[in-house]
Amino acid sequence: MSETNESPLHALQRSLFEAVFLRSQDPMLVLDKALNVALINAGALKLLGWSGQPVAGKPVSELVLQKDLREFEELTAKAAGGGSVRNYRFYMLTSSKSIVRLYLTVQALKSDPGELTGFCLYLSQVSPDEWSALKDPHVFRNAVRKLNRLTSMGQLTSMFAHDIKNPLHVILSTSELLRAQEGQPEAVRSGAELIERNARRASKIVKTLLDFSRSGACRLEPYSVETAAESALELIDSAAKASKVKLEKKFRKTPKVFLDPHYMHSVIYNVLNNAVQALSGSEKGAVEVSTGWLEDDKEVFLNVSDNGPGLEPGMLENLFRPFFTTKETGTGLGLYLARQIMDEHGGRILVSSSPDGGALVSLRFRKTV
């Protein structure tokens, strides 16, 4: 029947389908019973990065990690038996083979006689803070409230950082001019140096906060931890040579993991920089960077260890507190932000120190390719 001759009911059904499914910004896709993509709406195309590309007919194996395919098949089988599975934590692949965290709801589609015809998938992207709270509604509600508060705090922090940049610049410039003037009493000169030193530290903190507030969520893609480490080692090489610190590598072959190269380069560089600074001025200072696979934990590790003085127990307890630092020029945000970024990656960061000296920072990645 042509559109001009279709019944009012059919016209209404078609309009409803277009409005509720095709043009909806809520990501949805429909699979046939063989688990091939039959329909996909605008929201899902945008979320999975398939906008402008043909998706219909693709097997679901192109949208799911190979090692998660069996779990997905079990999920659809459960939906086929019970009608639906709601809010299941799952990863899906984008067109660029990065991954997105989702709450996945699978609704079985059946004909009037009850024969299975396919599945409708509802995709809800989630933040890492919500990831572990889904099964407990009370915890979930608290997590959402906490996330909203943190979002507001992040916006306020960004506004504060923007507003304080200009006064800091004036303070820094004035202190530099004051210190450069000849004939100043020693007390004035030393005071100007103190103002300049602290203004530079405050400016560094503001820059870090602004960078982090602009960052957004990590975009995870298959990447080698060895490649990430090599990039950071190249950047730290000149500083290590100036401090007479030897850099050593012990890379073992590891599977690729899902990470954001931009953020991970920053994390590794920060950890390396801390180690080099801890060894500055010491004799025979050495930093070792090693990678490998932990079979029991099913994790890829990247370790940075040094032969420096180590860390006191009290320092270990406070390392990840924001603005905690033992260095005069430090911001105290490096390890704090490193842990936030590792959380975004579904990984973890561990720090240990031996009574005999030396410190070890271990980055652990669970989600392998």
TORVO-786245 format. One record per residue: residue in one letter; x, y, z of N, C-alpha, C in turn. Coordinates in steps of 0.05 Angstrom, whole numbers, m for minus. Example, Ala and Ser with C-alpha at 12.3 -4.5 7.8 and 13.67 -1.06 7.14 Angstrom:
% residues 2
- A/264/m114/156/246/m90/156/264/m66/156
- S/257/m45/142/273/m21/143/258/1/157
This chain:
% residues 369
- M/17/m24/0/0/0/0/18/25/0
- S/12/44/m17/29/68/m18/23/86/6
- E/41/104/12/38/122/35/13/139/32
- T/6/146/6/m17/164/3/m43/149/8
- N/m43/122/5/m67/106/9/m67/91/35
- E/m47/95/52/m46/79/77/m67/89/96
- S/m75/70/113/m96/77/132/m86/96/153
- P/m104/111/167/m95/129/188/m79/114/210
- L/m87/89/216/m73/74/236/m44/68/228
- H/m41/59/202/m14/54/192/3/79/191
- A/m9/101/183/6/126/183/15/134/211
- L/m3/130/230/4/136/258/27/118/268
- Q/25/92/261/46/73/269/73/80/257
- R/72/89/231/97/96/218/109/121/230
- S/93/141/236/102/166/249/113/160/276
- L/99/142/291/109/135/318/136/121/316
- F/139/103/297/164/88/294/187/108/288
- E/182/127/270/203/146/262/210/164/286
- A/190/173/301/195/191/324/208/177/347
- V/197/153/354/206/139/379/231/123/374
- F/236/113/350/259/97/344/280/111/327
- L/273/116/301/293/125/282/306/151/290
- R/290/171/298/301/197/304/308/201/334
- S/304/181/350/309/184/378/338/187/384
- Q/345/204/404/373/207/413/380/186/433
- D/360/171/443/366/148/461/376/125/443
- P/401/116/447/412/96/429/397/69/431
- M/388/60/407/374/34/405/382/21/379
- L/383/m6/379/387/m20/354/371/m47/356
- V/364/m57/333/349/m82/331/366/m103/317
- L/367/m127/329/381/m150/317/360/m171/308
- D/366/m184/287/349/m207/280/356/m231/297
- K/342/m253/294/347/m275/313/374/m289/308
- A/387/m283/286/414/m293/281/435/m273/291
- L/426/m252/305/443/m232/318/459/m215/297
- N/445/m209/275/455/m190/256/439/m164/259
- V/452/m141/254/439/m115/257/417/m112/235
- A/393/m108/244/370/m103/226/364/m74/224
- L/363/m60/247/357/m31/247/374/m18/268
- I/381/7/264/396/22/284/387/51/282
- N/384/64/304/374/92/304/396/112/306
- A/389/138/305/408/159/304/426/160/329
- G/413/155/352/428/156/377/450/135/379
- A/443/111/370/463/89/370/485/93/350
- L/477/104/326/498/110/306/518/130/317
- K/509/150/331/526/170/343/544/159/365
- L/531/143/383/546/132/405/568/113/396
- L/562/96/376/581/76/367/598/85/344
- G/594/110/336/612/121/315/607/111/287
- W/582/102/281/576/91/255/561/110/237
- S/558/135/245/543/154/229/555/156/201
- G/537/154/181/546/156/153/558/131/142
- Q/558/109/158/569/84/148/547/62/148
- P/549/43/130/529/22/129/532/3/153
- V/511/m2/167/512/m19/191/493/m43/188
- A/470/m39/175/450/m60/172/463/m85/159
- G/458/m108/171/469/m133/161/494/m141/175
- K/507/m123/189/532/m130/203/526/m150/226
- P/543/m170/230/539/m188/253/546/m174/278
- V/534/m182/300/539/m169/326/568/m172/334
- S/582/m192/323/611/m196/329/628/m172/322
- E/618/m154/304/632/m130/298/627/m107/317
- L/608/m111/335/601/m91/355/608/m99/384
- V/619/m123/386/625/m135/413/653/m146/412
- L/668/m143/435/694/m156/437/692/m186/433
- Q/711/m197/419/710/m226/412/707/m243/437
- K/722/m235/458/720/m252/482/695/m248/498
- D/679/m226/491/653/m221/505/630/m232/488
- L/635/m243/465/614/m252/447/597/m274/460
- R/610/m293/473/594/m315/485/576/m304/507
- E/587/m285/523/571/m273/544/547/m258/532
- F/551/m245/509/528/m231/495/508/m251/486
- E/517/m274/475/498/m294/465/482/m306/488
- E/495/m309/511/480/m319/535/460/m299/544
- L/467/m273/541/449/m252/549/424/m251/532
- T/427/m254/506/404/m255/488/387/m280/492
- A/401/m302/498/386/m327/504/369/m324/529
- K/380/m310/549/365/m305/574/341/m287/568
- A/345/m267/551/323/m249/544/302/m264/528
- A/310/m282/511/291/m298/495/274/m315/513
- G/286/m325/535/271/m342/553/253/m327/572
- G/263/m303/581/248/m288/602/235/m263/592
- G/239/m256/567/227/m232/556/246/m209/554
- S/262/m204/575/281/m182/574/302/m185/596
- V/324/m172/592/346/m169/612/351/m139/614
- R/350/m129/638/352/m100/641/378/m91/655
- N/389/m69/645/412/m55/658/435/m74/664
- Y/444/m88/643/466/m106/645/492/m91/638
- R/511/m92/656/537/m78/650/552/m92/628
- F/559/m77/608/572/m89/585/589/m69/570
- Y/608/m79/553/624/m63/536/615/m68/507
- M/615/m47/490/611/m51/462/632/m36/446
- L/637/m45/422/658/m33/405/646/m11/387
- T/662/10/383/655/31/364/666/24/337
- S/660/40/317/670/35/290/701/37/289
- S/713/53/308/742/55/308/755/35/327
- K/739/15/336/748/m7/354/756/3/381
- S/747/27/390/749/34/418/725/22/432
- I/724/25/459/701/12/473/686/34/489
- V/661/28/493/644/45/510/631/28/532
- R/629/39/556/616/26/578/586/31/576
- L/570/10/580/541/12/576/526/m3/598
- Y/502/7/603/481/m9/615/464/m19/591
- L/464/m44/587/451/m56/564/424/m69/572
- T/403/m61/559/377/m74/563/369/m88/538
- V/363/m114/540/356/m130/516/327/m139/519
- Q/311/m131/499/283/m139/498/278/m158/475
- A/268/m182/481/262/m202/460/238/m193/444
- L/239/m196/417/217/m189/400/204/m215/390
- K/178/m217/392/164/m242/385/140/m235/369
- S/133/m254/351/108/m251/335/84/m258/352
- D/60/m255/341/36/m261/356/35/m290/365
- P/44/m309/349/44/m337/360/65/m342/381
- G/82/m322/386/103/m325/406/130/m334/395
- E/133/m333/368/158/m341/356/178/m318/358
- L/203/m325/366/224/m305/368/231/m294/341
- T/231/m267/338/238/m254/313/264/m238/315
- G/272/m231/339/296/m215/342/298/m202/369
- F/315/m181/372/319/m168/397/322/m138/393
- C/311/m123/412/315/m94/412/334/m88/435
- L/356/m73/429/376/m67/449/375/m37/456
- Y/373/m31/482/374/m3/491/401/1/504
- L/416/22/494/443/27/503/444/52/520
- S/454/50/544/456/73/561/485/76/570
- Q/499/97/560/527/100/567/529/109/596
- V/550/100/610/553/105/639/581/115/645
- S/584/129/667/610/138/677/621/117/695
- P/648/117/699/660/97/717/649/98/745
- D/641/122/755/630/124/782/605/107/786
- E/590/104/765/565/88/767/570/59/762
- W/593/52/751/597/25/740/593/2/760
- S/601/6/785/599/m16/804/575/m13/823
- A/557/6/818/536/11/836/508/2/827
- L/507/m9/803/481/m15/791/463/m34/807
- K/475/m55/818/459/m76/831/446/m67/857
- D/456/m45/869/446/m36/894/432/m9/889
- P/406/m8/888/392/17/882/399/40/901
- H/403/33/927/409/54/947/437/65/941
- V/456/48/935/483/57/928/483/73/902
- F/467/63/884/465/76/857/454/105/860
- R/433/108/876/422/135/881/443/154/893
- N/457/143/913/478/159/926/500/166/907
- A/507/147/889/529/152/870/520/174/850
- V/495/173/842/485/194/823/486/221/837
- R/477/222/862/477/248/877/506/258/880
- K/524/239/886/552/247/889/563/256/862
- L/556/243/840/566/250/814/556/278/806
- N/530/284/813/520/311/807/534/332/823
- R/541/326/848/556/345/864/584/350/853
- L/596/328/845/623/330/833/623/345/807
- T/602/341/791/600/356/766/598/386/772
- S/581/393/791/579/421/799/605/432/809
- M/619/416/826/645/425/836/665/429/813
- G/664/411/793/682/413/771/677/438/755
- Q/651/445/751/645/470/737/654/494/753
- L/650/493/779/659/516/796/689/518/796
- T/703/495/796/732/495/795/742/508/770
- S/729/501/747/737/512/722/733/542/721
- M/710/551/732/704/580/733/725/594/751
- F/731/582/774/750/593/792/778/595/779
- A/786/574/765/812/574/752/814/595/731
- H/792/598/715/792/619/695/795/647/707
- D/779/652/729/779/678/741/805/685/755
- I/819/665/765/844/671/780/868/674/762
- K/866/665/737/889/666/719/900/694/716
- N/883/714/711/892/741/705/905/754/730
- P/892/753/754/906/764/777/933/751/783
- L/935/725/778/960/711/782/981/721/763
- H/973/726/739/992/736/719/1003/764/727
- V/985/781/738/993/807/747/1012/805/771
- I/1006/787/790/1024/783/813/1051/774/804
- L/1051/754/786/1077/743/776/1093/764/761
- S/1081/779/743/1095/800/728/1106/822/746
- T/1090/830/765/1098/851/784/1122/842/801
- S/1121/818/811/1143/807/827/1168/805/811
- E/1166/797/786/1190/795/768/1202/823/764
- L/1185/843/759/1195/870/755/1208/881/780
- L/1195/876/803/1205/885/829/1233/873/835
- R/1235/847/829/1260/833/834/1282/842/815
- A/1275/851/791/1294/859/771/1305/887/776
- Q/1291/904/792/1300/931/796/1325/932/813
- E/1344/948/805/1369/950/820/1366/968/844
- G/1383/963/864/1383/980/888/1362/973/908
- Q/1348/950/904/1327/943/924/1340/931/949
- P/1329/937/972/1339/925/997/1337/894/995
- E/1354/880/1009/1354/851/1008/1327/839/1016
- A/1314/852/1036/1289/842/1046/1267/844/1024
- V/1268/866/1009/1248/869/987/1254/848/965
- R/1279/845/958/1286/826/937/1278/797/945
- S/1285/789/970/1278/762/978/1247/758/979
- G/1233/780/988/1204/778/988/1192/775/961
- A/1204/790/941/1195/788/913/1200/760/902
- E/1223/748/909/1229/720/901/1209/701/912
- L/1201/705/938/1182/687/951/1155/690/937
- I/1146/715/931/1121/719/917/1121/705/890
- E/1143/709/875/1145/698/848/1144/667/849
- R/1158/655/868/1159/626/870/1132/615/876
- N/1118/627/894/1091/617/901/1070/623/880
- A/1074/645/866/1055/652/844/1059/632/821
- R/1083/624/816/1088/604/795/1075/577/802
- R/1078/570/828/1066/544/837/1035/546/834
- A/1023/569/842/994/572/840/986/571/811
- S/1002/584/793/995/584/765/996/555/753
- K/1015/540/763/1017/512/754/993/496/762
- I/984/500/787/960/487/797/935/494/780
- V/933/520/774/910/529/758/910/517/731
- K/934/515/718/936/503/692/928/474/693
- T/937/459/713/930/431/716/899/428/719
- L/887/445/736/858/443/740/843/449/714
- L/852/469/699/839/476/674/842/453/654
- D/865/441/652/869/419/634/851/396/640
- F/848/390/666/832/368/675/802/374/671
- S/794/399/676/765/405/673/757/405/643
- R/776/409/625/770/408/596/771/380/585
- S/781/361/601/789/335/590/765/318/580
- G/744/317/597/722/299/590/730/270/595
- A/713/252/586/718/223/590/740/213/572
- C/755/193/582/776/181/566/763/166/542
- R/777/167/519/768/152/495/786/128/493
- L/776/105/500/792/81/502/794/68/474
- E/819/60/467/823/46/442/846/25/446
- P/847/5/429/869/m15/432/896/m2/429
- Y/914/m7/449/940/7/449/959/m10/465
- S/985/m7/458/1006/m22/472/1017/m5/495
- V/1019/m17/519/1031/m3/541/1060/3/536
- E/1073/m14/521/1102/m9/514/1105/16/497
- T/1086/20/478/1087/44/461/1083/69/478
- A/1063/67/496/1058/90/514/1082/96/531
- A/1095/75/542/1119/79/558/1142/91/542
- E/1146/82/517/1167/92/500/1164/123/496
- S/1139/131/491/1134/160/487/1141/176/511
- A/1134/166/535/1140/181/559/1170/181/565
- L/1184/159/559/1213/157/563/1228/177/545
- E/1218/180/521/1231/200/503/1229/228/515
- L/1206/234/527/1202/261/538/1219/266/563
- I/1223/245/579/1237/248/604/1267/245/601
- D/1276/236/578/1304/229/574/1324/252/581
- S/1318/276/571/1336/299/576/1337/306/605
- A/1315/305/619/1314/311/648/1330/290/663
- A/1327/265/655/1342/243/669/1372/247/665
- K/1381/254/641/1409/258/636/1420/282/652
- A/1404/303/654/1412/327/670/1415/320/699
- S/1399/301/709/1400/293/737/1418/269/741
- K/1431/260/719/1450/237/720/1436/211/730
- V/1411/208/720/1395/184/727/1394/166/703
- K/1400/140/707/1400/121/686/1372/109/683
- L/1363/109/657/1336/97/651/1340/69/639
- E/1326/50/650/1328/22/641/1301/12/633
- K/1300/m6/612/1275/m17/603/1276/m48/604
- K/1254/m59/613/1251/m88/613/1222/m94/603
- F/1219/m94/577/1193/m98/566/1189/m127/557
- R/1168/m139/568/1160/m166/559/1135/m163/542
- K/1132/m181/523/1109/m179/505/1083/m181/520
- T/1065/m163/516/1039/m163/529/1017/m158/509
- P/992/m167/515/970/m161/497/964/m131/498
- K/952/m120/477/944/m93/477/921/m90/497
- V/918/m66/508/897/m60/527/881/m36/516
- F/857/m31/527/842/m8/519/850/15/537
- L/861/36/524/869/59/539/868/84/521
- D/870/107/534/871/132/519/900/141/518
- P/912/140/495/941/146/493/948/174/504
- H/932/194/499/938/221/508/940/222/539
- Y/920/211/552/920/212/582/942/194/593
- M/945/170/580/965/151/592/993/161/589
- H/1000/175/567/1026/187/564/1031/206/588
- S/1011/222/595/1013/241/617/1018/227/644
- V/1002/205/648/1005/190/673/1033/178/676
- I/1043/165/655/1069/152/656/1091/173/659
- Y/1089/195/644/1109/216/646/1110/227/674
- N/1087/231/686/1085/242/714/1099/223/733
- V/1094/197/730/1106/177/748/1136/177/744
- L/1145/177/719/1174/178/713/1187/203/724
- N/1174/225/721/1185/251/730/1188/251/761
- N/1169/239/775/1171/237/804/1195/220/812
- A/1200/198/797/1222/181/803/1249/195/798
- V/1251/209/775/1276/223/768/1282/245/789
- Q/1261/260/797/1265/281/816/1273/270/843
- A/1263/246/851/1270/234/876/1299/226/876
- L/1311/221/853/1339/211/851/1358/234/844
- S/1348/258/840/1365/280/832/1387/285/853
- G/1412/285/844/1434/290/862/1446/265/875
- S/1432/242/872/1443/218/884/1462/204/865
- E/1480/188/876/1499/174/860/1487/148/850
- K/1492/141/824/1483/117/812/1452/114/814
- G/1438/136/810/1409/134/810/1399/120/785
- A/1379/103/788/1369/88/765/1339/85/767
- V/1325/87/745/1297/82/743/1292/60/723
- E/1277/40/731/1271/17/713/1242/18/705
- V/1236/15/680/1209/13/670/1205/m15/658
- S/1186/m29/669/1181/m57/660/1152/m61/654
- T/1147/m80/636/1119/m88/630/1117/m118/630
- G/1093/m128/633/1089/m157/633/1060/m164/637
- W/1055/m190/639/1028/m201/642/1026/m217/668
- L/1006/m210/684/1001/m225/709/979/m246/704
- E/987/m270/701/968/m291/694/946/m295/715
- D/954/m295/740/934/m300/761/913/m278/763
- D/922/m252/759/903/m230/761/891/m222/734
- K/901/m235/712/892/m228/685/895/m198/680
- E/919/m188/686/924/m159/683/951/m155/669
- V/951/m134/653/977/m124/642/987/m103/662
- F/1013/m104/667/1025/m84/685/1046/m68/672
- L/1049/m43/681/1071/m26/674/1083/m15/700
- N/1107/m23/706/1119/m16/732/1141/5/727
- V/1142/24/745/1164/44/746/1177/42/774
- S/1202/33/776/1215/29/801/1241/45/801
- D/1249/54/825/1274/69/828/1290/58/852
- N/1315/66/853/1332/57/875/1338/81/894
- G/1318/99/896/1321/122/913/1317/116/943
- P/1312/137/958/1309/134/988/1283/121/996
- G/1264/118/978/1238/106/985/1219/126/997
- L/1197/115/1007/1175/132/1018/1170/124/1047
- E/1165/143/1064/1157/138/1091/1128/128/1092
- P/1121/111/1112/1094/100/1113/1073/122/1114
- G/1078/144/1127/1058/166/1128/1054/178/1101
- M/1075/179/1084/1072/190/1057/1055/172/1040
- L/1058/146/1043/1042/127/1027/1012/131/1031
- E/1005/137/1056/976/141/1062/964/166/1049
- N/982/185/1043/971/211/1033/977/217/1004
- L/991/198/990/1000/203/963/978/211/944
- F/954/200/947/933/205/928/914/227/937
- R/921/240/958/904/263/967/910/287/949
- P/890/302/940/895/325/923/911/346/939
- F/931/358/926/948/380/936/968/370/957
- F/970/344/961/991/334/979/1017/332/963
- T/1038/345/972/1063/344/958/1086/348/978
- T/1109/336/972/1133/338/988/1153/356/974
- K/1145/366/950/1164/383/935/1154/412/935
- E/1173/430/938/1167/459/940/1152/469/915
- T/1160/459/892/1147/468/867/1125/449/857
- G/1119/429/872/1098/410/863/1070/420/867
- T/1051/410/851/1023/418/854/1008/399/873
- G/1018/374/876/1003/355/892/979/344/878
- L/978/347/851/955/337/836/963/314/817
- G/989/309/814/998/289/795/987/261/800
- L/992/250/823/983/223/830/953/222/834
- Y/942/244/844/912/245/848/898/242/821
- L/908/258/801/896/256/774/902/230/760
- A/927/220/766/934/194/754/915/172/763
- R/907/172/788/888/152/798/860/156/785
- Q/852/181/782/826/186/769/827/175/740
- I/849/179/726/851/170/698/852/139/697
- M/866/127/716/867/97/717/839/86/723
- D/824/100/740/797/91/745/780/93/720
- E/784/114/704/770/116/678/776/93/660
- H/800/82/662/809/60/646/800/33/657
- G/786/33/680/779/8/692/803/m6/704
- G/824/9/709/849/m3/720/854/8/748
- R/879/5/756/886/14/783/916/22/783
- I/923/38/804/951/46/808/959/39/836
- L/981/25/839/991/15/864/1019/28/870
- V/1023/36/894/1049/47/902/1060/33/926
- S/1085/25/926/1097/11/948/1126/21/952
- S/1137/16/975/1164/24/981/1176/4/1000
- S/1202/m1/997/1216/m20/1014/1230/m5/1037
- P/1232/m17/1061/1247/m5/1083/1276/0/1076
- D/1286/m16/1056/1314/m12/1048/1318/9/1027
- G/1296/22/1019/1297/43/999/1285/34/973
- G/1280/54/956/1268/49/930/1237/50/931
- A/1225/58/909/1196/60/907/1187/46/882
- L/1163/36/882/1151/23/859/1123/33/854
- V/1118/42/830/1091/49/821/1083/30/800
- S/1060/17/804/1050/m3/785/1024/5/773
- L/1022/8/747/997/13/733/986/m14/723
- R/961/m20/730/949/m46/723/925/m42/704
- F/924/m57/683/903/m55/663/889/m82/661
- R/862/m82/664/847/m107/664/835/m112/636
- K/828/m91/622/812/m95/597/831/m98/574
- T/837/m123/566/855/m129/544/840/m134/518
- V/855/m132/496/842/m136/470/841/m166/464
